[in-house]
């Protein structure tokens, strides 16, 4: 039986890879993103946006990726983060409630601390989704990835630090390391994360009712300072960023799944 999957945030980094991974037998894929300039250029934060997408495609499952992705931007523009992350998710969840549609949500490891508007917004989405699951018996899967990297990612000084560092290396840009650079991160290749979501889709009920904290794991840990050294980047040190946790390492207790790509062996770093 073909499953109709609706991907929100389909134009984004993870969204594009999800299209490629699921674009084969067994799935009929469609997506929405507010940046598109066609019938699928839908702003899900606007009233009626989610209903319009659901009415047209009538999905069997939703993969919800639409959200902001920058912690510094959330501090500068908190209401934008609330709108594009929380309100968007609430509208999608309401459409799922009406149609009793299962939903897989990509949250963030930063929802664990709630120390920034970005982390707080992601945690709000998790709470709303859990309440909808309990009150309306909607199957919900929530994943909390950390640093996802891979081909096609657009990095900047605000977000996507791995892609930003690689761009800086290519263009000879001097980067700023916020704080002492000893922040520990585990790196999760986008193919590993999309494989996880595909795995969860095939056995949806097994993974509902929990929050899955996922990442590259201990074998894929590095520090910001070590990555700068590895890439040979010219750099300065700047002040620590508000809410920047010293350690993000995914627990990776999803039964039957572990990341397979090690960052130094991925071929992505040259």
Buried (B, 14 or more C-beta within 10 A) or exposed (E): EEBBBBBBBBBBBBBBBBBEBBEEEEBBBBBBBBEEEEEBEBBBBBEEBBBBBBEBBEBBBBBBBBBBBBBBBBBEBBEBBBBBBBBBBBBBBBBBBEBEBBBBBBBBBBBBBBBBBBBBBBBBBBEBBBEBBEEBEBBBBBBBBBBBBBBEBEBEBBBBBBBBBBBBBEEEBEBEBBBEBEBBBBBBBBBBBBBBBBBBBEEBEBBBEBBBBBBBBEEBBBBBBBBBEBBEBEBEEEEEBEBBBEEBBBEBEBEEBEBEBEBEEBEBBE
